[in-house]
Amino acid sequence: MTLTGTTLLVLLAVFAVAVIAATMALWNRWPGWTAFPLRLLSLLLVMLSGVLLAADLVNREFGFYTSFNDLLGRAPPPASAAELLPTAPPALPTGPQEHGQLVHDRLPGPRARVVRNALVYLPAAYFDPAQPNRHFPVVELFHGRPGGPHNWARQLHLAHALDTEIAAGRMQPVIVVATTDDNGAHDQECVDAVRGVQDETYLAVDVPAALAGHFRVLDAPRAWAGLGYSTGGFCAVNLALHHPERYAAAGSLSGYFRAVVDGDTGDLYRGRQDVRRWNSPQWLVTHQPVDTALYLAAGGDDHTAHRDMLDLRRAIGTRADVVAVTLPAGGHNFRVWSTAVPAAFDWLAGKLPAPPPGAGPTPAP
């Protein structure tokens, strides 16, 4: 039985109906002094069953937690040596495609010693038989906490947004990869934790290498961009600032820009203030040159994210290509982010190199 499976939903619904039916049938049958405590217990069970059923429905809709390990904060088992070896690419449709295709992949990380699931979008141009050797730049996506790559597909309508923007000519065809950016037990903040999970190494080094082994990824400097919402916005900007040789640009939707330490992250930095500063984009842009284009957006009603966005914009000044967009209304939610996503994709894709059709080495058979 899985957390998002039909079996659990059916069991919770049956439990709720059974508790309500039992309460109605027995309400006037409990004798004497036991009536009051048993009625109280029945009401509590009715409320509990409703809460559990509602929580399951909300989780199924938004995909906050995908497994019981994720819900209970249990770290997944370490990747085995076999899992860290290069894997075969996923099966792809053949022939021309009218729309881009979303495929599931599993990307090993031998340097970080983790392996995680990912969603990969391949544009329709990827399947064009007239351009079999064309390679594509990449946009790497980062989700919020809790959440996963599936949120980009379900709540942010990734494939539809990309198909629409590419077909309208507002952005060039790109490969897009939405990775799992934490280990489920804690919010990793996409950083290389001191004596902990090397999340940045996985996302910025292992994922590009694994993706290039599976798909026709453009092998050129600064052929990647990052985009994330909430915690993922912090991830996209932080990694891009750390790896300007790979990421030409990064986008943050309602992100923040200072390293966080709280109950969900745990002690990522082990008291190392130098490491914590290194993982604070606000500190980085104040103390070093900025060679990364940034697209920042936040809802006008999302006061904390909006303030953080303006703080980062002011700190950079005119030293880099930065766009700060205030959405007219909206808080910290998927409705705001889905509104912001198309323009963010258009802007980021415009910062990536566009190889001529047919460019790139002939793929290995």
Backbone hydrogen bonds, N-H to C=O, Kabsch-Sander energy under -0.5 kcal/mol:
donor,donor_aa,acceptor,acceptor_aa,energy
5,G,2,T,-1.0
9,L,5,G,-1.3
10,V,6,T,-2.6
11,L,7,T,-2.4
12,L,8,L,-2.4
13,A,9,L,-2.2
14,V,10,V,-2.8
15,F,11,L,-2.5
16,A,12,L,-2.3
17,V,13,A,-2.4
18,A,14,V,-2.7
19,V,15,F,-2.4
20,I,16,A,-2.1
21,A,17,V,-2.6
22,A,18,A,-2.7
23,T,19,V,-2.4
24,M,20,I,-2.3
25,A,21,A,-2.4
26,L,22,A,-2.2
27,W,23,T,-1.2
29,R,26,L,-1.9
30,W,26,L,-0.9
34,T,31,P,-1.4
35,A,32,G,-1.5
38,L,34,T,-2.1
39,R,35,A,-2.5
40,L,36,F,-2.5
41,L,37,P,-2.5
42,S,38,L,-2.3
43,L,39,R,-2.4
44,L,40,L,-2.3
45,L,41,L,-2.3
46,V,42,S,-2.3
47,M,43,L,-2.4
48,L,44,L,-2.7
49,S,45,L,-2.7
50,G,46,V,-1.9
51,V,47,M,-2.5
52,L,48,L,-2.7
53,L,49,S,-2.2
54,A,50,G,-2.6
55,A,51,V,-2.8
56,D,52,L,-2.1
57,L,53,L,-2.2
58,V,54,A,-2.6
59,N,55,A,-2.5
60,R,56,D,-2.4
61,E,57,L,-1.9
62,F,58,V,-2.6
63,G,59,N,-2.6
71,L,67,S,-2.3
72,L,68,F,-2.5
73,G,69,N,-0.5
73,G,70,D,-0.8
74,R,69,N,-2.9
75,A,73,G,-0.5
79,A,113,R,-0.7
84,L,80,S,-1.1
85,L,82,A,-1.1
101,Q,122,L,-2.6
103,V,101,Q,-0.5
103,V,120,V,-2.8
105,D,118,A,-2.6
107,L,116,R,-2.5
109,G,114,V,-2.1
113,R,109,G,-2.1
114,V,109,G,-1.3
116,R,107,L,-1.7
118,A,105,D,-2.4
119,L,178,A,-2.3
120,V,103,V,-2.8
121,Y,176,V,-3.4
122,L,101,Q,-2.6
122,L,120,V,-0.5
126,Y,123,P,-1.8
127,F,124,A,-1.6
128,D,125,A,-1.4
131,Q,128,D,-1.9
134,R,131,Q,-1.4
135,H,359,A,-0.9
136,F,216,R,-2.3
138,V,223,A,-2.3
139,V,175,I,-2.3
140,E,138,V,-0.5
140,E,225,A,-3.3
141,L,177,V,-3.1
142,F,227,L,-2.0
147,G,64,F,-0.6
151,N,148,G,-1.7
152,W,149,P,-1.3
153,A,149,P,-0.9
154,R,150,H,-3.0
155,Q,151,N,-1.3
156,L,151,N,-1.7
158,L,152,W,-1.9
161,A,157,H,-2.6
162,L,158,L,-2.5
163,D,159,A,-2.8
164,T,160,H,-2.4
165,E,161,A,-2.3
166,I,162,L,-2.7
167,A,163,D,-2.5
168,A,164,T,-1.8
169,G,166,I,-1.4
170,R,165,E,-1.9
171,M,165,E,-1.0
175,I,137,P,-2.6
176,V,121,Y,-2.0
177,V,139,V,-2.0
178,A,119,L,-3.2
179,T,141,L,-1.2
179,T,177,V,-0.7
180,T,117,N,-1.1
181,D,179,T,-0.6
183,N,186,H,-0.6
187,D,264,D,-1.6
188,Q,186,H,-0.8
190,C,181,D,-0.5
191,V,188,Q,-1.8
193,A,191,V,-1.2
193,A,197,V,-2.2
194,V,268,L,-2.7
196,G,193,A,-1.7
199,D,191,V,-1.5
199,D,197,V,-1.5
202,Y,198,Q,-1.7
203,L,199,D,-2.6
204,A,200,E,-3.1
205,V,201,T,-1.5
206,D,201,T,-2.1
207,V,202,Y,-3.0
209,A,205,V,-1.6
210,A,206,D,-2.9
211,L,207,V,-2.9
212,A,208,P,-2.1
213,G,209,A,-1.2
214,H,210,A,-0.6
214,H,211,L,-1.1
215,F,211,L,-2.3
217,V,215,F,-2.0
218,L,136,F,-2.9
220,A,218,L,-1.3
222,R,245,E,-2.2
223,A,220,A,-0.9
224,W,246,R,-1.9
225,A,138,V,-1.7
226,G,249,A,-1.7
227,L,140,E,-2.3
228,G,251,G,-1.8
229,Y,142,F,-1.2
230,S,253,L,-2.6
232,G,229,Y,-2.2
233,G,230,S,-1.1
234,F,230,S,-1.4
235,C,231,T,-2.1
236,A,232,G,-2.6
237,V,233,G,-2.0
238,N,234,F,-2.7
239,L,235,C,-2.7
240,A,236,A,-1.8
241,L,237,V,-2.3
242,H,238,N,-1.6
243,H,239,L,-1.8
246,R,243,H,-1.7
247,Y,243,H,-2.5
248,A,224,W,-2.7
248,A,246,R,-0.7
249,A,224,W,-0.8
250,A,293,A,-2.1
251,G,226,G,-2.5
252,S,295,Y,-2.7
253,L,228,G,-2.5
254,S,252,S,-0.7
254,S,297,A,-3.3
266,G,262,D,-2.3
268,L,266,G,-1.6
272,R,269,Y,-2.6
273,Q,271,G,-1.1
276,R,272,R,-2.1
277,R,273,Q,-2.6
278,W,274,D,-1.9
279,N,275,V,-1.3
280,S,277,R,-1.9
282,Q,257,F,-2.7
283,W,280,S,-1.0
284,L,280,S,-2.4
285,V,281,P,-2.7
286,T,282,Q,-0.6
287,H,283,W,-1.4
287,H,284,L,-0.5
288,Q,284,L,-1.4
291,D,289,P,-0.6
293,A,248,A,-2.1
294,L,321,D,-2.5
295,Y,250,A,-2.6
296,L,294,L,-0.5
296,L,323,V,-3.4
297,A,252,S,-2.4
298,A,325,V,-1.9
300,G,327,L,-2.0
301,D,330,G,-1.3
302,D,299,G,-1.3
302,D,330,G,-0.6
303,H,301,D,-1.4
306,H,302,D,-2.9
307,R,303,H,-2.3
308,D,304,T,-2.5
309,M,305,A,-2.3
310,L,306,H,-2.1
311,D,307,R,-2.4
312,L,308,D,-2.2
313,R,309,M,-2.3
314,R,310,L,-2.6
315,A,311,D,-2.1
316,I,312,L,-1.8
317,G,313,R,-2.0
319,R,316,I,-1.9
322,V,320,A,-1.0
323,V,294,L,-2.5
325,V,296,L,-3.4
325,V,323,V,-0.5
327,L,298,A,-2.2
327,L,325,V,-0.7
333,N,331,G,-1.0
337,W,333,N,-1.8
338,S,334,F,-3.0
339,T,335,R,-1.4
340,A,336,V,-1.6
341,V,337,W,-1.8
344,A,340,A,-1.8
345,F,341,V,-2.6
346,D,342,P,-2.3
347,W,343,A,-2.3
348,L,344,A,-2.5
349,A,345,F,-2.7
350,G,346,D,-1.4
351,K,348,L,-1.6
352,L,349,A,-1.2
359,A,356,P,-2.3
